[in-house]
Amino acid sequence: MVFAFDPVTEVHTPIRLIAKRVDFLSGSAKRADLVDVVFSGGLVRLQGGKAVLYAGISDAEAHRIEIPDPFLAYEQR
């Protein structure tokens, strides 16, 4: 998820999901209750409005996906 936070006013924008488990490849899980869990690991911003999101998937694997850069909207205000 992403959001912008203004430390002066302590106000934040609405939270926006940038990826869900279904957006990643299928894979194994440590336990049944962890199948749909995504642990964000990092984000690398690329040229051309794209980004690579790294994540721990189902508490068993590491994946990455390319997504639209989620921070561009906050920079274009």
N, C-alpha and C positions, 0 to 999 in steps of 0.2 A: 504494500500500500504506500501511497505518497500523500503528502499534504505540505502546505507551507505554514510556518509559524512565525509570527512577529513577536520577538522578545520584548519589545517596548510596550505593546498593547496587550500582550499575552493572548492574542486572538489567533486562531488557526482556520485555514480553509477546510472545507469538507474533505473527509478521507475518501480516497479513490483507490480501488483495487487495480493493480497493474498486471496481476497474474493469478491464476488458480491452478490447482493440481491438474486439471484436465488439459491445461495448456502445455504440459510437459509430456515426454514419452512415458509409456507405462513401464512399470518396474516392480521390484520386490518391496516388501515392507517388513519392518521388524515385528510388528503386531497388527492385528486387524483394526485397532482403534487409531492407528497411525497412517492408514492407507491414503487419506486425503490431506495430510499435513505437508505444508511447504514452509521451510525455514529460509528466510532470505539470507544470502551469503555475501552479496555485493552487486554493484552495478557499474558497468563501464560505459560511459557515453561515447558514441561514435559520431562520425561526420554524417551529414545528411538526415538528421532527425531520428536516428536509431540508437538503441542501447542494447547491451548484452546483460541479461539478468542471470546471476549465478545463484543456485539454491540447493539446499538439502531437501531431498524428496523422500517422503514416507519414513524419515529417520533411518534410511538405509543406503541411499545413493546420493550422488551429486550430479546435478544437471545444469544446463544453461540453455537459454532461449534468447532470440533476438526479438525485441519489442520496440514500439515507438518510444522515443525518449520522453519519459513521464515528467521531466522537469521543464521542458520547453514552454509549456503553458504558463508557468509561473514567471518565466523570464520575459515573456512577451506582453506582460501587463503594463 
